[in-house]
Amino acid sequence: MTDVPTPSHVLLHRFLDPDNRIILSKGDFSDFLEAYHTHVDVWGEVKDGLSQTFMRQGLAAGVIHLSNAPRDLSYGLTIHLTHPPTNVFIAGDSLESSVTGRVYVEGVKDLGSSRLYMQSQRPKHEPSLSVLEIEGLDLLDIFERYYIESEQRPIRLFDLENGEFIQVASLPGADPDFFPALTREEGAALFDNEAIQLLESRPFFFQCGCNPQRMLTALRRMFADDPEEIFQGDPKIETSCPRCGRRWWISREEFDTPSE
């Protein structure tokens, strides 16, 4: 029986191509991206065309990245663009099979150059941080550059423009000349090869995991010494999740009541 994802899912399929020494990843992101757009509509996030293109590419690439990562990995990715001034944030948690993100276009500081920051964490491992200077506005190209520079292996990412995204990633022994000239049509045709072997089919959710208690904990950590700095005499304040943009109301009474 075929698994049918719920509207907030993408079912990500991964295949081994033993002949070419590559891993193929593919998913139809239509429902996943619809969940993101619904989230944006509810919480009033940025909706201009360029920002939505950034999020379409970033969320798809972020899910595919997580699907090929260790099962206990989580990451936070920030792509800072100077022109136009924009920060794209994507976060993923493999244990939860969840990816979220948002785009910032207001109050973005000019760092002098466009940059990528990728911070990854695993239990019982030291956190890793990669920082790259980048060019251009195509986030799929930027992800490919990240893999070359930080993961030390080539990949190709393609938007098939029907809701599907695919990734072609090298394994040890792959021909390095195979990747630079690979076209979108050639990449899509690799999935028609009868020799490829299905490794797994796994659902991923558009989901942040933020909740009132997490927001309260973060506010206490930042303003424990001077709650009036944020409340300014008001009985409650509105705050938004920095990861997904969802808004929460936190009361002064909740802030002052010790957690059990």
DRENPA-3360 file (N, C-alpha, C; in nm, 2 decimals, always signed):
BEGIN
1 = MTDVPTPS = +0.09/-0.12/+0.00/+0.00/+0.00/+0.00/+0.09/+0.12/+0.00 ~ +0.06/+0.22/-0.09/+0.14/+0.34/-0.10/+0.11/+0.44/+0.01 ~ +0.21/+0.49/+0.08/+0.19/+0.59/+0.18/+0.15/+0.72/+0.12 ~ +0.04/+0.78/+0.16/+0.00/+0.91/+0.11/+0.03/+1.02/+0.22 ~ +0.11/+1.12/+0.19/+0.14/+1.22/+0.29/+0.02/+1.31/+0.32 ~ +0.01/+1.35/+0.44/-0.09/+1.45/+0.48/-0.05/+1.58/+0.41 ~ -0.14/+1.68/+0.42/-0.11/+1.81/+0.34/+0.01/+1.88/+0.39 ~ +0.07/+1.85/+0.51/+0.19/+1.92/+0.55/+0.31/+1.84/+0.52;
9 = HVLLHRFL = +0.30/+1.73/+0.45/+0.42/+1.64/+0.43/+0.47/+1.65/+0.29 ~ +0.60/+1.61/+0.28/+0.65/+1.57/+0.15/+0.71/+1.43/+0.18 ~ +0.68/+1.34/+0.09/+0.74/+1.20/+0.10/+0.87/+1.20/+0.01 ~ +0.98/+1.19/+0.08/+1.11/+1.20/+0.02/+1.16/+1.06/-0.01 ~ +1.19/+1.04/-0.14/+1.24/+0.91/-0.18/+1.39/+0.92/-0.21 ~ +1.47/+0.82/-0.16/+1.61/+0.82/-0.19/+1.65/+0.68/-0.25 ~ +1.73/+0.69/-0.36/+1.77/+0.58/-0.43/+1.93/+0.57/-0.44 ~ +1.98/+0.45/-0.46/+2.12/+0.43/-0.49/+2.13/+0.39/-0.64;
17 = DPDNRIIL = +2.22/+0.46/-0.71/+2.25/+0.43/-0.84/+2.39/+0.37/-0.84 ~ +2.40/+0.24/-0.84/+2.53/+0.17/-0.82/+2.62/+0.19/-0.94 ~ +2.56/+0.21/-1.06/+2.64/+0.22/-1.18/+2.72/+0.36/-1.18 ~ +2.65/+0.46/-1.14/+2.71/+0.60/-1.14/+2.77/+0.64/-1.01 ~ +2.76/+0.55/-0.91/+2.81/+0.58/-0.77/+2.75/+0.71/-0.72 ~ +2.61/+0.72/-0.72/+2.54/+0.84/-0.68/+2.42/+0.81/-0.59 ~ +2.38/+0.90/-0.51/+2.25/+0.89/-0.44/+2.15/+0.99/-0.50 ~ +2.04/+0.94/-0.54/+1.93/+1.02/-0.59/+1.82/+1.05/-0.49;
25 = SKGDFSDF = +1.78/+1.17/-0.48/+1.67/+1.21/-0.39/+1.56/+1.28/-0.47 ~ +1.44/+1.25/-0.43/+1.33/+1.31/-0.51/+1.20/+1.32/-0.42 ~ +1.13/+1.43/-0.43/+1.01/+1.45/-0.36/+0.92/+1.55/-0.43 ~ +0.79/+1.53/-0.42/+0.69/+1.63/-0.46/+0.65/+1.72/-0.35 ~ +0.69/+1.84/-0.35/+0.68/+1.94/-0.24/+0.55/+2.02/-0.25 ~ +0.46/+1.99/-0.33/+0.34/+2.07/-0.35/+0.27/+2.09/-0.22 ~ +0.24/+1.98/-0.15/+0.16/+1.99/-0.02/+0.24/+2.05/+0.09 ~ +0.37/+2.02/+0.09/+0.46/+2.08/+0.19/+0.47/+2.23/+0.18;
33 = LEAYHTHV = +0.48/+2.28/+0.05/+0.49/+2.42/+0.03/+0.35/+2.49/+0.05 ~ +0.25/+2.42/+0.02/+0.11/+2.47/+0.05/+0.10/+2.49/+0.20 ~ +0.15/+2.40/+0.28/+0.15/+2.42/+0.43/+0.23/+2.54/+0.47 ~ +0.34/+2.57/+0.40/+0.42/+2.69/+0.43/+0.34/+2.81/+0.39 ~ +0.28/+2.81/+0.28/+0.20/+2.93/+0.23/+0.08/+2.96/+0.33 ~ +0.02/+2.85/+0.37/-0.09/+2.87/+0.47/-0.04/+2.93/+0.60 ~ +0.08/+2.89/+0.64/+0.14/+2.94/+0.76/+0.17/+3.09/+0.74 ~ +0.22/+3.13/+0.63/+0.25/+3.27/+0.60/+0.12/+3.35/+0.60;
41 = DVWGEVKD = +0.02/+3.30/+0.54/-0.11/+3.37/+0.54/-0.16/+3.40/+0.68 ~ -0.15/+3.30/+0.76/-0.21/+3.31/+0.90/-0.13/+3.41/+0.98 ~ +0.00/+3.41/+0.97/+0.08/+3.49/+1.06/+0.14/+3.61/+0.99 ~ +0.10/+3.64/+0.87/+0.13/+3.77/+0.81/+0.28/+3.79/+0.78 ~ +0.34/+3.68/+0.74/+0.48/+3.69/+0.70/+0.50/+3.75/+0.56 ~ +0.63/+3.77/+0.52/+0.66/+3.83/+0.39/+0.61/+3.74/+0.28 ~ +0.54/+3.80/+0.18/+0.48/+3.73/+0.07/+0.52/+3.77/-0.07 ~ +0.62/+3.86/-0.08/+0.66/+3.91/-0.21/+0.72/+3.79/-0.29;
49 = GLSQTFMR = +0.72/+3.81/-0.43/+0.75/+3.70/-0.52/+0.89/+3.65/-0.50 ~ +0.99/+3.74/-0.48/+1.13/+3.69/-0.47/+1.15/+3.62/-0.34 ~ +1.09/+3.67/-0.23/+1.10/+3.60/-0.10/+1.04/+3.47/-0.10 ~ +0.93/+3.45/-0.17/+0.87/+3.32/-0.18/+0.95/+3.22/-0.27 ~ +1.02/+3.28/-0.37/+1.11/+3.19/-0.44/+1.23/+3.14/-0.36 ~ +1.28/+3.23/-0.27/+1.38/+3.19/-0.18/+1.34/+3.08/-0.09 ~ +1.21/+3.10/-0.03/+1.17/+3.00/+0.06/+1.13/+2.87/-0.01 ~ +1.08/+2.87/-0.13/+1.05/+2.75/-0.21/+1.18/+2.67/-0.23;
57 = QGLAAGVI = +1.28/+2.74/-0.27/+1.41/+2.67/-0.30/+1.48/+2.63/-0.16 ~ +1.47/+2.72/-0.07/+1.54/+2.69/+0.06/+1.48/+2.57/+0.14 ~ +1.34/+2.57/+0.14/+1.28/+2.46/+0.22/+1.30/+2.33/+0.15 ~ +1.29/+2.33/+0.01/+1.31/+2.20/-0.06/+1.45/+2.15/-0.04 ~ +1.55/+2.24/-0.06/+1.69/+2.20/-0.04/+1.71/+2.16/+0.10 ~ +1.65/+2.23/+0.20/+1.67/+2.20/+0.34/+1.61/+2.06/+0.38 ~ +1.50/+2.02/+0.32/+1.45/+1.89/+0.34/+1.54/+1.78/+0.28 ~ +1.58/+1.80/+0.16/+1.67/+1.70/+0.09/+1.80/+1.69/+0.17;
65 = HLSNAPRD = +1.85/+1.80/+0.22/+1.97/+1.79/+0.30/+1.95/+1.71/+0.42 ~ +1.84/+1.73/+0.49/+1.81/+1.66/+0.61/+1.79/+1.51/+0.59 ~ +1.73/+1.48/+0.47/+1.70/+1.34/+0.44/+1.83/+1.26/+0.42 ~ +1.93/+1.32/+0.38/+2.06/+1.26/+0.36/+2.16/+1.27/+0.48 ~ +2.11/+1.33/+0.59/+2.19/+1.35/+0.71/+2.17/+1.24/+0.81 ~ +2.26/+1.23/+0.91/+2.24/+1.13/+1.02/+2.11/+1.15/+1.09 ~ +2.05/+1.05/+1.14/+1.91/+1.05/+1.19/+1.90/+1.14/+1.32 ~ +2.02/+1.17/+1.38/+2.01/+1.25/+1.51/+2.06/+1.40/+1.48;
73 = LSYGLTIH = +2.07/+1.44/+1.36/+2.13/+1.57/+1.33/+2.02/+1.68/+1.33 ~ +2.05/+1.80/+1.37/+1.97/+1.91/+1.36/+2.05/+2.03/+1.30 ~ +1.99/+2.12/+1.23/+2.07/+2.23/+1.17/+2.00/+2.36/+1.17 ~ +2.07/+2.47/+1.17/+2.01/+2.60/+1.14/+2.10/+2.66/+1.03 ~ +2.03/+2.71/+0.93/+2.10/+2.77/+0.81/+2.05/+2.91/+0.79 ~ +2.14/+3.00/+0.78/+2.11/+3.14/+0.75/+2.18/+3.18/+0.62 ~ +2.11/+3.23/+0.52/+2.17/+3.28/+0.40/+2.15/+3.43/+0.40 ~ +2.25/+3.50/+0.41/+2.25/+3.65/+0.41/+2.28/+3.70/+0.27;
81 = LTHPPTNV = +2.19/+3.78/+0.22/+2.21/+3.84/+0.09/+2.21/+3.99/+0.10 ~ +2.31/+4.05/+0.03/+2.33/+4.19/+0.04/+2.23/+4.27/-0.06 ~ +2.21/+4.21/-0.18/+2.12/+4.28/-0.27/+2.02/+4.18/-0.33 ~ +1.90/+4.19/-0.29/+1.84/+4.29/-0.20/+1.87/+4.24/-0.05 ~ +1.87/+4.33/+0.04/+1.91/+4.29/+0.18/+1.81/+4.19/+0.24 ~ +1.85/+4.07/+0.25/+1.76/+3.96/+0.29/+1.83/+3.86/+0.37 ~ +1.76/+3.80/+0.47/+1.81/+3.69/+0.54/+1.71/+3.58/+0.53 ~ +1.75/+3.46/+0.48/+1.67/+3.34/+0.46/+1.72/+3.24/+0.57;
89 = FIAGDSLE = +1.62/+3.20/+0.65/+1.65/+3.11/+0.76/+1.58/+2.98/+0.74 ~ +1.65/+2.87/+0.75/+1.59/+2.73/+0.74/+1.65/+2.65/+0.86 ~ +1.56/+2.58/+0.92/+1.60/+2.49/+1.03/+1.54/+2.35/+1.01 ~ +1.62/+2.25/+1.05/+1.57/+2.11/+1.03/+1.61/+2.03/+1.15 ~ +1.52/+1.93/+1.19/+1.55/+1.84/+1.30/+1.52/+1.70/+1.24 ~ +1.62/+1.62/+1.23/+1.60/+1.48/+1.17/+1.52/+1.39/+1.27 ~ +1.54/+1.40/+1.40/+1.46/+1.32/+1.49/+1.31/+1.35/+1.48 ~ +1.28/+1.47/+1.45/+1.14/+1.51/+1.43/+1.09/+1.50/+1.29;
97 = SSVTGRVY = +1.18/+1.48/+1.20/+1.15/+1.48/+1.05/+1.08/+1.61/+1.02 ~ +1.13/+1.72/+1.07/+1.06/+1.85/+1.05/+1.16/+1.95/+1.00 ~ +1.11/+2.04/+0.91/+1.18/+2.16/+0.86/+1.09/+2.28/+0.86 ~ +1.15/+2.39/+0.90/+1.07/+2.52/+0.90/+1.16/+2.63/+0.85 ~ +1.11/+2.75/+0.84/+1.19/+2.86/+0.80/+1.11/+2.99/+0.78 ~ +1.18/+3.09/+0.76/+1.12/+3.22/+0.74/+1.22/+3.31/+0.67 ~ +1.17/+3.42/+0.61/+1.26/+3.52/+0.54/+1.24/+3.65/+0.60 ~ +1.35/+3.72/+0.62/+1.36/+3.86/+0.68/+1.40/+3.96/+0.57;
105 = VEGVKDLG = +1.32/+4.06/+0.55/+1.36/+4.17/+0.46/+1.37/+4.30/+0.52 ~ +1.33/+4.32/+0.65/+1.33/+4.44/+0.72/+1.44/+4.44/+0.83 ~ +1.51/+4.55/+0.84/+1.61/+4.55/+0.95/+1.73/+4.46/+0.92 ~ +1.76/+4.42/+0.80/+1.87/+4.33/+0.77/+2.00/+4.42/+0.76 ~ +2.10/+4.39/+0.85/+2.22/+4.46/+0.85/+2.31/+4.42/+0.73 ~ +2.38/+4.52/+0.67/+2.47/+4.49/+0.56/+2.60/+4.44/+0.62 ~ +2.64/+4.31/+0.59/+2.76/+4.25/+0.63/+2.88/+4.27/+0.54 ~ +2.85/+4.34/+0.43/+2.96/+4.37/+0.33/+2.97/+4.27/+0.22;
113 = SSRLYMQS = +2.91/+4.15/+0.24/+2.91/+4.05/+0.14/+2.80/+3.95/+0.17 ~ +2.75/+3.88/+0.07/+2.66/+3.77/+0.09/+2.73/+3.65/+0.15 ~ +2.66/+3.59/+0.25/+2.72/+3.48/+0.32/+2.62/+3.37/+0.35 ~ +2.68/+3.25/+0.37/+2.60/+3.13/+0.42/+2.66/+3.09/+0.56 ~ +2.57/+3.07/+0.65/+2.61/+3.01/+0.78/+2.53/+2.88/+0.80 ~ +2.60/+2.78/+0.82/+2.53/+2.65/+0.85/+2.59/+2.59/+0.98 ~ +2.50/+2.58/+1.08/+2.54/+2.53/+1.21/+2.46/+2.39/+1.23 ~ +2.54/+2.29/+1.25/+2.48/+2.15/+1.27/+2.52/+2.10/+1.40;
121 = QRPKHEPS = +2.43/+2.02/+1.46/+2.45/+1.96/+1.59/+2.40/+1.82/+1.59 ~ +2.47/+1.74/+1.67/+2.44/+1.60/+1.70/+2.47/+1.57/+1.84 ~ +2.39/+1.49/+1.91/+2.42/+1.45/+2.05/+2.55/+1.39/+2.06 ~ +2.63/+1.42/+2.16/+2.76/+1.36/+2.19/+2.86/+1.40/+2.08 ~ +2.84/+1.51/+2.00/+2.93/+1.56/+1.90/+2.95/+1.71/+1.92 ~ +3.06/+1.76/+1.89/+3.08/+1.90/+1.89/+3.00/+1.97/+1.78 ~ +2.93/+2.08/+1.81/+2.86/+2.15/+1.70/+2.96/+2.20/+1.59 ~ +2.91/+2.20/+1.47/+3.00/+2.24/+1.36/+2.94/+2.37/+1.30;
129 = LSVLEIEG = +3.02/+2.46/+1.25/+2.98/+2.58/+1.19/+3.05/+2.60/+1.06 ~ +2.98/+2.62/+0.95/+3.04/+2.65/+0.82/+3.00/+2.79/+0.78 ~ +3.10/+2.87/+0.74/+3.07/+3.01/+0.69/+3.13/+3.02/+0.55 ~ +3.05/+3.06/+0.45/+3.10/+3.08/+0.32/+3.05/+3.21/+0.26 ~ +3.14/+3.28/+0.19/+3.10/+3.39/+0.11/+3.03/+3.34/-0.02 ~ +2.92/+3.39/-0.06/+2.84/+3.34/-0.17/+2.81/+3.45/-0.27 ~ +2.77/+3.41/-0.39/+2.73/+3.50/-0.50/+2.60/+3.45/-0.55 ~ +2.52/+3.55/-0.61/+2.40/+3.51/-0.68/+2.28/+3.50/-0.59;
137 = LDLLDIFE = +2.16/+3.48/-0.65/+2.04/+3.47/-0.57/+1.97/+3.33/-0.58 ~ +2.03/+3.24/-0.66/+1.97/+3.11/-0.67/+2.01/+3.02/-0.56 ~ +1.92/+2.99/-0.47/+1.96/+2.91/-0.35/+2.00/+2.77/-0.38 ~ +1.95/+2.71/-0.49/+1.99/+2.58/-0.53/+2.14/+2.58/-0.56 ~ +2.18/+2.69/-0.64/+2.33/+2.70/-0.67/+2.41/+2.72/-0.54 ~ +2.35/+2.80/-0.45/+2.42/+2.82/-0.32/+2.44/+2.69/-0.24 ~ +2.33/+2.61/-0.24/+2.35/+2.48/-0.17/+2.45/+2.39/-0.23 ~ +2.46/+2.40/-0.37/+2.56/+2.32/-0.44/+2.70/+2.37/-0.40;
145 = RYYIESEQ = +2.72/+2.50/-0.39/+2.85/+2.55/-0.35/+2.88/+2.51/-0.20 ~ +2.78/+2.51/-0.12/+2.81/+2.46/+0.02/+2.86/+2.32/+0.02 ~ +2.80/+2.23/-0.06/+2.84/+2.09/-0.06/+2.99/+2.08/-0.11 ~ +3.02/+2.15/-0.21/+3.16/+2.15/-0.26/+3.26/+2.20/-0.16 ~ +3.22/+2.31/-0.09/+3.32/+2.37/+0.00/+3.32/+2.31/+0.14 ~ +3.21/+2.27/+0.19/+3.20/+2.22/+0.33/+3.19/+2.07/+0.34 ~ +3.11/+2.01/+0.25/+3.09/+1.86/+0.26/+3.19/+1.79/+0.18 ~ +3.26/+1.86/+0.09/+3.37/+1.80/+0.01/+3.32/+1.70/-0.09;
153 = RPIRLFDL = +3.20/+1.72/-0.14/+3.15/+1.64/-0.25/+3.05/+1.71/-0.33 ~ +3.04/+1.68/-0.46/+2.95/+1.76/-0.55/+2.81/+1.70/-0.54 ~ +2.71/+1.80/-0.55/+2.57/+1.76/-0.57/+2.52/+1.85/-0.68 ~ +2.40/+1.81/-0.74/+2.32/+1.90/-0.82/+2.18/+1.89/-0.77 ~ +2.12/+2.01/-0.77/+1.98/+2.03/-0.73/+1.90/+2.09/-0.84 ~ +1.78/+2.03/-0.87/+1.70/+2.08/-0.98/+1.56/+2.09/-0.93 ~ +1.49/+2.20/-0.97/+1.35/+2.23/-0.96/+1.28/+2.18/-1.09 ~ +1.20/+2.08/-1.08/+1.14/+2.03/-1.20/+1.01/+2.11/-1.24;
161 = ENGEFIQV = +0.98/+2.21/-1.15/+0.87/+2.30/-1.18/+0.73/+2.24/-1.19 ~ +0.72/+2.12/-1.14/+0.59/+2.06/-1.12/+0.56/+2.03/-0.98 ~ +0.63/+2.09/-0.89/+0.63/+2.06/-0.75/+0.74/+1.97/-0.70 ~ +0.81/+1.91/-0.80/+0.91/+1.81/-0.76/+1.05/+1.88/-0.76 ~ +1.13/+1.84/-0.67/+1.27/+1.88/-0.66/+1.35/+1.75/-0.66 ~ +1.47/+1.75/-0.72/+1.55/+1.63/-0.71/+1.70/+1.67/-0.68 ~ +1.77/+1.58/-0.62/+1.91/+1.60/-0.59/+1.99/+1.48/-0.64 ~ +2.10/+1.51/-0.70/+2.20/+1.40/-0.74/+2.33/+1.43/-0.67;
169 = ASLPGADP = +2.37/+1.33/-0.58/+2.48/+1.35/-0.49/+2.58/+1.24/-0.51 ~ +2.71/+1.28/-0.51/+2.81/+1.18/-0.54/+2.84/+1.09/-0.42 ~ +2.89/+0.97/-0.45/+2.95/+0.88/-0.35/+3.10/+0.87/-0.38 ~ +3.18/+0.81/-0.29/+3.32/+0.79/-0.32/+3.33/+0.70/-0.45 ~ +3.41/+0.74/-0.54/+3.43/+0.67/-0.66/+3.35/+0.72/-0.78 ~ +3.26/+0.82/-0.75/+3.19/+0.88/-0.86/+3.28/+0.96/-0.95 ~ +3.24/+0.97/-1.08/+3.32/+1.05/-1.17/+3.30/+1.20/-1.15 ~ +3.40/+1.27/-1.11/+3.38/+1.42/-1.08/+3.33/+1.50/-1.20;
177 = DFFPALTR = +3.36/+1.45/-1.32/+3.32/+1.52/-1.44/+3.17/+1.50/-1.47 ~ +3.11/+1.41/-1.40/+2.97/+1.37/-1.42/+2.88/+1.49/-1.38 ~ +2.92/+1.57/-1.28/+2.83/+1.66/-1.22/+2.82/+1.80/-1.29 ~ +2.93/+1.86/-1.32/+2.92/+2.00/-1.37/+2.83/+2.02/-1.50 ~ +2.83/+1.92/-1.59/+2.76/+1.93/-1.71/+2.62/+1.88/-1.70 ~ +2.58/+1.82/-1.59/+2.45/+1.75/-1.58/+2.34/+1.85/-1.59 ~ +2.24/+1.83/-1.68/+2.13/+1.92/-1.70/+2.01/+1.87/-1.62 ~ +1.91/+1.95/-1.61/+1.79/+1.92/-1.54/+1.72/+1.79/-1.60;
185 = EEGAALFD = +1.71/+1.79/-1.73/+1.65/+1.68/-1.80/+1.73/+1.55/-1.78 ~ +1.86/+1.56/-1.78/+1.94/+1.44/-1.76/+1.93/+1.39/-1.62 ~ +1.92/+1.49/-1.52/+1.90/+1.45/-1.38/+1.77/+1.38/-1.36 ~ +1.66/+1.43/-1.42/+1.53/+1.37/-1.40/+1.53/+1.23/-1.47 ~ +1.60/+1.21/-1.58/+1.61/+1.08/-1.65/+1.68/+0.97/-1.57 ~ +1.76/+1.01/-1.47/+1.83/+0.91/-1.39/+1.74/+0.83/-1.31 ~ +1.62/+0.89/-1.27/+1.52/+0.81/-1.19/+1.45/+0.71/-1.28 ~ +1.47/+0.71/-1.41/+1.40/+0.61/-1.49/+1.49/+0.49/-1.51;
193 = NEAIQLLE = +1.61/+0.49/-1.46/+1.71/+0.38/-1.47/+1.66/+0.26/-1.39 ~ +1.64/+0.15/-1.45/+1.58/+0.03/-1.38/+1.69/-0.03/-1.28 ~ +1.81/+0.02/-1.29/+1.91/-0.04/-1.20/+1.92/+0.03/-1.07 ~ +1.85/+0.15/-1.05/+1.85/+0.22/-0.92/+1.78/+0.14/-0.82 ~ +1.82/+0.15/-0.69/+1.76/+0.08/-0.58/+1.71/+0.17/-0.48 ~ +1.58/+0.15/-0.44/+1.52/+0.24/-0.34/+1.58/+0.21/-0.20 ~ +1.63/+0.32/-0.14/+1.69/+0.31/-0.01/+1.58/+0.33/+0.10 ~ +1.50/+0.44/+0.08/+1.40/+0.47/+0.18/+1.30/+0.57/+0.12;
201 = SRPFFFQC = +1.18/+0.57/+0.18/+1.08/+0.67/+0.15/+1.04/+0.72/+0.29 ~ +1.06/+0.85/+0.31/+1.04/+0.91/+0.44/+0.96/+1.04/+0.44 ~ +0.86/+1.06/+0.52/+0.79/+1.18/+0.52/+0.86/+1.29/+0.60 ~ +0.85/+1.41/+0.56/+0.90/+1.53/+0.63/+0.79/+1.63/+0.64 ~ +0.79/+1.69/+0.76/+0.68/+1.79/+0.79/+0.73/+1.93/+0.78 ~ +0.64/+2.02/+0.74/+0.66/+2.16/+0.76/+0.61/+2.19/+0.91 ~ +0.71/+2.21/+1.00/+0.67/+2.21/+1.14/+0.79/+2.28/+1.21 ~ +0.76/+2.37/+1.30/+0.86/+2.43/+1.38/+0.89/+2.37/+1.52;
209 = GCNPQRML = +0.78/+2.35/+1.59/+0.79/+2.29/+1.73/+0.79/+2.40/+1.83 ~ +0.77/+2.53/+1.79/+0.76/+2.63/+1.89/+0.63/+2.62/+1.97 ~ +0.64/+2.66/+2.10/+0.52/+2.66/+2.19/+0.53/+2.77/+2.29 ~ +0.43/+2.80/+2.37/+0.44/+2.91/+2.47/+0.55/+2.89/+2.57 ~ +0.57/+2.76/+2.61/+0.68/+2.74/+2.71/+0.82/+2.77/+2.66 ~ +0.84/+2.73/+2.53/+0.97/+2.75/+2.47/+0.99/+2.90/+2.45 ~ +0.89/+2.97/+2.41/+0.90/+3.12/+2.40/+0.92/+3.18/+2.53 ~ +0.85/+3.14/+2.64/+0.87/+3.19/+2.77/+1.01/+3.17/+2.82;
217 = TALRRMFA = +1.06/+3.05/+2.80/+1.20/+3.02/+2.84/+1.30/+3.11/+2.77 ~ +1.28/+3.13/+2.64/+1.37/+3.22/+2.57/+1.37/+3.36/+2.62 ~ +1.25/+3.41/+2.65/+1.24/+3.55/+2.70/+1.30/+3.56/+2.84 ~ +1.28/+3.46/+2.93/+1.34/+3.47/+3.06/+1.49/+3.47/+3.05 ~ +1.54/+3.39/+2.96/+1.69/+3.39/+2.94/+1.74/+3.52/+2.90 ~ +1.67/+3.59/+2.82/+1.72/+3.72/+2.77/+1.69/+3.84/+2.86 ~ +1.58/+3.83/+2.93/+1.53/+3.95/+3.01/+1.51/+3.92/+3.16 ~ +1.58/+3.82/+3.21/+1.56/+3.78/+3.35/+1.60/+3.90/+3.44;
225 = DDPEEIFQ = +1.70/+3.97/+3.41/+1.74/+4.08/+3.50/+1.66/+4.21/+3.49 ~ +1.58/+4.22/+3.38/+1.50/+4.35/+3.37/+1.38/+4.32/+3.28 ~ +1.28/+4.25/+3.34/+1.16/+4.22/+3.27/+1.09/+4.35/+3.21 ~ +1.10/+4.46/+3.28/+1.03/+4.58/+3.24/+1.08/+4.63/+3.10 ~ +1.20/+4.58/+3.07/+1.26/+4.62/+2.94/+1.17/+4.58/+2.82 ~ +1.10/+4.47/+2.84/+1.01/+4.42/+2.74/+0.86/+4.45/+2.77 ~ +0.82/+4.44/+2.90/+0.68/+4.45/+2.93/+0.64/+4.60/+2.94 ~ +0.73/+4.69/+2.99/+0.71/+4.83/+3.00/+0.57/+4.86/+3.06;
233 = GDPKIETS = +0.53/+4.79/+3.17/+0.41/+4.82/+3.24/+0.29/+4.75/+3.18 ~ +0.30/+4.68/+3.07/+0.19/+4.61/+3.01/+0.17/+4.47/+3.07 ~ +0.04/+4.42/+3.09/+0.02/+4.29/+3.15/+0.06/+4.18/+3.06 ~ +0.07/+4.20/+2.93/+0.12/+4.09/+2.84/+0.18/+4.15/+2.72 ~ +0.26/+4.07/+2.65/+0.33/+4.12/+2.53/+0.31/+4.01/+2.42 ~ +0.32/+4.06/+2.30/+0.32/+3.97/+2.18/+0.47/+3.95/+2.14 ~ +0.50/+3.82/+2.12/+0.64/+3.79/+2.07/+0.62/+3.69/+1.95 ~ +0.72/+3.69/+1.87/+0.71/+3.60/+1.75/+0.83/+3.50/+1.75;
241 = CPRCGRRW = +0.81/+3.38/+1.70/+0.91/+3.28/+1.69/+1.01/+3.32/+1.59 ~ +1.14/+3.33/+1.62/+1.24/+3.37/+1.52/+1.26/+3.27/+1.41 ~ +1.22/+3.14/+1.44/+1.24/+3.04/+1.34/+1.13/+3.03/+1.23 ~ +1.00/+3.06/+1.27/+0.89/+3.04/+1.18/+0.80/+3.16/+1.17 ~ +0.81/+3.26/+1.27/+0.73/+3.38/+1.26/+0.59/+3.37/+1.33 ~ +0.56/+3.25/+1.39/+0.43/+3.24/+1.46/+0.44/+3.33/+1.58 ~ +0.32/+3.39/+1.61/+0.31/+3.49/+1.72/+0.25/+3.42/+1.84 ~ +0.30/+3.47/+1.96/+0.25/+3.42/+2.09/+0.23/+3.53/+2.18;
249 = WISREEFD = +0.13/+3.52/+2.27/+0.11/+3.62/+2.38/+0.17/+3.56/+2.51 ~ +0.25/+3.64/+2.58/+0.31/+3.60/+2.71/+0.27/+3.70/+2.81 ~ +0.21/+3.66/+2.92/+0.17/+3.75/+3.03/+0.28/+3.77/+3.13 ~ +0.28/+3.89/+3.19/+0.38/+3.92/+3.30/+0.37/+3.81/+3.41 ~ +0.24/+3.77/+3.44/+0.22/+3.67/+3.55/+0.29/+3.54/+3.51 ~ +0.28/+3.50/+3.38/+0.35/+3.38/+3.34/+0.50/+3.39/+3.35 ~ +0.55/+3.51/+3.31/+0.69/+3.54/+3.31/+0.74/+3.53/+3.46 ~ +0.67/+3.58/+3.55/+0.71/+3.59/+3.69/+0.69/+3.46/+3.77;
257 = TPSE = +0.61/+3.37/+3.72/+0.58/+3.24/+3.79/+0.69/+3.14/+3.76 ~ +0.76/+3.09/+3.86/+0.87/+3.00/+3.84/+0.81/+2.87/+3.77 ~ +0.89/+2.81/+3.68/+0.85/+2.69/+3.62/+0.86/+2.57/+3.72 ~ +0.77/+2.48/+3.71/+0.78/+2.36/+3.80/+0.89/+2.27/+3.76;
% end
